Every structure is written in C-alpha cells, then in structure tokens.
C-alpha cells in the first residue's frame, strides 16, 4: 500500500519551490501568554526565577515583568514559520546562530520572517533519504514594536515534488 503524500500536506513549499534569497513574511502573529511561558519553562526544568516569579521581576528586571524563556521565544517564532517552511519537511537537521535581541514579556505579539539562505540536494547531505533536499533558512521574529526579538538559522530536509512513499510500510500494518 502506498500513501499519497501530497494529500497529507499543502500543495506548495517543496524543495523546488524555495529560491535562495526569497524572504517570507509569515501570515500569522501570536501573542505570548503567561501560561505558555510559565508552563513550558517549568516543564523543561528551567529554574531561572525571572521567567516565573513576578515579585522578583518587579524588583530586579529592567522591564519590571517576568521575561519569556528564550526556548519558548525560539519555538514560537520557528513555529509561526512552519506553515511555509516545514510542512514538507522530513527531518530537522540543525539549528544554530541563535540570538535573542530583545526580551519578550507576557502580552507581546510576535511575527515571523524567513529568508532562504541556501539549498543542497547532494547525496552527502540527505542522510539516506530519497527525493529530498536540504534547505537552509534564516528566521527572525519581531514584536509589536518592530523590535527584533529572535534570530536563528535552521536546516531541514524538505521533500521534492517527486517524493512518494512507495515501498515504505504503512503505519500499523
């Protein structure tokens, strides 16, 4: 049994669709809620109190508010980019050059942008996958004040239009 991979995801954003130098302004913004920051900060056992202790933050933080854990900020910005850059991904390969330029506080609304930096579909970078290519993205996020809050580079193996699942065992059978 084979599965029509195109039916599982959107029709665009295959390896061939990405052009080096293209810049995407992603469609959605997202307001950072206190619950998201505190929950995720505690789930990953981050004990830096300025992420979850409002009393301490009012006394010592420059913003006088709890600041969002950078891991949450990075996840949100990259998540906002996924509809355009990750829908056809088969494997995430790398994340580097991560920088947090301005602290995010609860109530900030973030927007994401992406530049296509490079592409490579040589066998050496495809990790044994067939019909994929490596796309190197530069992501950045801004807040509602147009301040850059996050920058980072991501590499992902993206399906080519010729990708199919013939010969792969179907899940559960």
Buried (B, 14 or more C-beta within 10 A) or exposed (E): EEEEBBEEBEEEBBBBBBEEEEEBEBEEBBEBEBEBBBEBBEEEEBEEBBBBBBEEBEEEBEEEBBBBBBBBBBBBBBBBBBBBBBBBBBBEBEBEEBEBEBBBBBEBEBBBBBBBBBBEBEEEBBEEBEBBBBBBBBBBBBBEEEEBBBBBBBBBBBBBBEBBEEEEEEEEE
